[in-house]
């Protein structure tokens, strides 16, 4: 049995994370202020740089951009990076030269297009990022949930199902800032709970879903990993891959916990014995995007915006097999599912 002292460390860690990262807004010191001439009745054009449009989370997010743009009569266009980070500067450069009034970026760190962010700022074009985790000079704002809290949630969930000394795998992406932040905190939680990370599986290139499947299947097949009890992943696609690999190896005892939610993830939670939990927020993405567009309203009205601002308008939630919402609904903190379903069940 764990001592009261060890449990206290974990509780302090998690509460500290909540206090630090679930704030509403924080601002960088000595950052520039973005202020442009009011747009008036000018036709507004918004460009979206999407990291990978093939995933469900991206489709959900981009649909919210389209909805908010339609409300205002703005032209919103999505450009798919297809995870080719090297192309980010060129695409941003084209967006700036094409005269877009604002640029929104999904999950792609500004460190890949730092010069273009500064150029956009100099031209009065706000660049907003969505849950990327990095700030650079000239970046107007980062709209996010706490990656740190998400990593803590899922690592703690796995830890409560295991005992000290049990072994797990981590399947993660070392290039995406939110994934890095989730992993860093998860590692701390596992260390505190004396859970052994037997192997870290890093995605580097290719199809992330297929690569994730192959890596987990190979790892679980290795003799050295016969005692693996769980797999922690930083993204639902890798979570789905891990759960399929475990089931194909007839390891229904494996516990998989991940991050993000989509229609397919809810299906996995219901139907796959190994897919246990996800720390997610896509059900609140509409709120986050609404806040983003309200900030654009202010900028286009000529109001000043302190750049390098981190805005966290929503918090994550942990969805498990025990608290699944009705079919067709994203999880709600208040448990109110009386409205129309959010999506078609896959």
URTAWO-V753823 format. One record per residue. N is the residue number from 1. RES is the residue in one small letter. SS is DSSP state (A for helix, B for strand, O for the rest). PSI is psi in degrees with one decimal (* if undefined). Layout:
# URTAWO-V753823
n={N N}
res={RES RES}
ss={SS SS}
psi={PSI PSI}
This chain:
# URTAWO-V753823
n={1 2 3 4 5 6 7 8 9 10 11 12 13 14 15 16 17 18 19 20 21 22 23 24 25 26 27 28 29 30 31 32 33 34 35 36 37 38 39 40 41 42 43 44 45 46 47 48 49 50 51 52 53 54 55 56 57 58 59 60 61 62 63 64 65 66 67 68 69 70 71 72 73 74 75 76 77 78 79 80 81 82 83 84 85 86 87 88 89 90 91 92 93 94 95 96 97 98 99 100 101 102 103 104 105 106 107 108 109 110 111 112 113 114 115 116 117 118 119 120 121 122 123 124 125 126 127 128 129 130 131 132 133 134 135 136 137 138 139 140 141 142 143 144 145 146 147 148 149 150 151 152 153 154 155 156 157 158 159 160 161 162 163 164 165 166 167 168 169 170 171 172 173 174 175 176 177 178 179 180 181 182 183 184 185 186 187 188 189 190 191 192 193 194 195 196 197 198 199 200 201 202 203 204 205 206 207 208 209 210 211 212 213 214 215 216 217 218 219 220 221 222 223 224 225 226 227 228 229 230 231 232 233 234 235 236 237 238 239 240 241 242 243 244 245 246 247 248 249 250 251 252 253 254 255 256 257 258 259 260 261 262 263 264 265 266 267 268 269 270 271 272 273 274 275 276 277 278 279 280 281 282 283 284 285 286 287 288 289 290 291 292 293 294 295 296 297 298 299 300 301 302 303 304 305 306 307 308 309 310 311 312 313 314 315 316 317 318 319 320 321 322 323 324 325 326 327 328 329 330 331 332 333 334 335 336 337 338 339 340 341 342 343 344 345 346}
res={x x x x x x x x x x x x x x x x x x x x x x x x x x x x x x x x x x x x x x x x x x x x x x x x x x x x x x x x x x x x x x x x x x x x x x x x x x x x x x x x x x x x x x x x x x x x x x x x x x x x x x x x x x x x x x x x x x x x x x x x x x x x x x x x x x x x x x x x x x x x x x x x x x x x x x x x x x x x x x x x x x x x x x x x x x x x x x x x x x x x x x x x x x x x x x x x x x x x x x x x x x x x x x x x x x x x x x x x x x x x x x x x x x x x x x x x x x x x x x x x x x x x x x x x x x x x x x x x x x x x x x x x x x x x x x x x x x x x x x x x x x x x x x x x x x x x x x x x x x x x x x x x x x x x x x x x x x x x x x x x x x x x x x x x x x x x x x x x x x x x x x x x x x}
ss={O O O A A A A A A A A A A A A A A A A A A O O O B B B O O O O O B B O O O O O O O O O O B B B B B B O O O O O A A A A A A A A A A A A A A A A A O O B B B B B B O O O O A A A A A A A A A A A A A O O O O B B B B B O O O A A A O A A A A A A A A A O O O B B B B B O O O O O O O O O O B B B O O O A A A A A A A A A A A A A A A O O O O O B B B B B B B O O O A A A A A A A A A A A A A A A A O O O B B B B B B B B O O O O A A A A A A A A A A A A A A O A A A O O B B B B B B O O A A A A A A A A A A A A A O O O O O O B B B B B O O O A A A A A A A A A O O O B B B B B B O A A A A A A A A A A A A A A A A A A A O O O O B B O O B B B O O O O O B B B B O O O O O O O O O O O O O O O O O O O O O O O O O O}
psi={137.0 148.8 159.8 -35.2 -44.7 -41.4 -35.2 -39.2 -46.9 -45.3 -43.8 -41.6 -50.0 -41.5 -36.4 -40.3 -43.0 -43.4 -35.3 -36.1 -2.0 28.1 163.8 -47.5 136.6 154.7 146.7 149.9 140.1 20.6 159.3 163.0 130.9 122.5 123.5 167.6 140.1 140.4 -22.9 -129.4 14.3 142.2 124.2 132.4 126.4 129.2 136.6 122.3 110.2 133.3 -46.1 103.2 -11.1 -17.1 152.1 -38.2 -38.2 -42.5 -42.4 -46.4 -46.9 -30.8 -33.3 -38.4 -45.9 -41.5 -47.4 -36.8 -41.6 -38.0 -33.9 -4.8 23.6 150.8 111.5 124.5 137.8 132.6 126.3 118.3 -22.8 35.9 17.3 83.3 -31.1 -22.6 -11.1 -47.1 -41.1 -43.1 -44.2 -41.8 -44.6 -38.4 -42.6 -46.8 -28.1 -7.0 27.7 146.5 -22.5 155.0 127.5 135.9 128.2 116.3 20.4 114.2 135.8 -12.9 -20.5 -17.1 41.9 -45.6 -36.4 -32.5 -45.1 -40.6 -42.3 -43.6 -45.6 -27.4 2.4 27.2 110.9 135.1 117.0 135.7 158.8 100.6 45.1 -31.5 0.2 144.0 139.0 158.9 131.1 -16.4 124.1 -52.3 152.7 121.1 123.9 168.7 172.2 110.5 -34.6 -44.1 -38.5 -44.1 -39.9 -42.5 -51.0 -36.9 -39.7 -38.0 -49.6 -42.9 -36.0 -19.3 -11.4 -178.1 162.1 133.8 -15.1 152.0 144.1 167.8 151.6 129.9 116.0 165.7 118.5 5.2 -19.9 121.7 -47.5 -37.7 -39.9 -45.9 -39.5 -43.9 -41.2 -46.9 -37.9 -41.6 -39.8 -42.1 -45.3 -38.4 -43.7 -38.2 4.6 32.8 130.6 124.4 101.3 -34.0 140.6 124.2 113.9 127.3 133.9 -38.5 166.7 -164.0 113.5 -32.4 -46.8 -42.7 -42.5 -41.7 -50.5 -42.9 -45.7 -41.7 -44.5 -40.0 -42.8 -23.5 -26.9 138.3 -36.5 -18.0 21.2 -23.3 13.0 132.2 -23.3 163.1 123.4 130.7 157.1 -1.3 145.4 -32.8 -43.6 -30.5 -43.4 -41.9 -45.7 -41.2 -37.4 -42.5 -43.1 -44.0 -37.9 -24.8 8.6 37.3 64.5 -8.6 -15.5 138.8 121.8 127.7 142.0 -160.8 148.5 156.9 148.2 171.4 -41.4 -36.5 -40.3 -34.9 -42.8 -43.1 -34.8 -38.3 -21.9 118.9 -26.6 -16.9 102.8 -36.7 154.7 139.2 113.4 176.6 6.0 -25.9 -18.0 6.5 -33.0 -37.7 -43.2 -46.4 -36.7 -43.3 -40.3 -45.7 -28.5 -36.9 -38.2 -39.8 -45.9 -44.8 -45.2 -17.8 -0.5 7.9 142.5 146.6 122.8 119.8 172.4 38.8 135.3 121.4 121.3 85.9 -12.4 159.8 161.1 166.6 152.1 117.5 129.1 175.8 -23.4 -25.4 28.0 137.4 169.9 157.4 134.7 -1.3 142.6 156.9 142.4 135.0 -34.8 -5.0 12.4 103.1 33.3 -17.0 -169.6 141.9 151.4 -26.4 165.6 134.3 133.8 *}
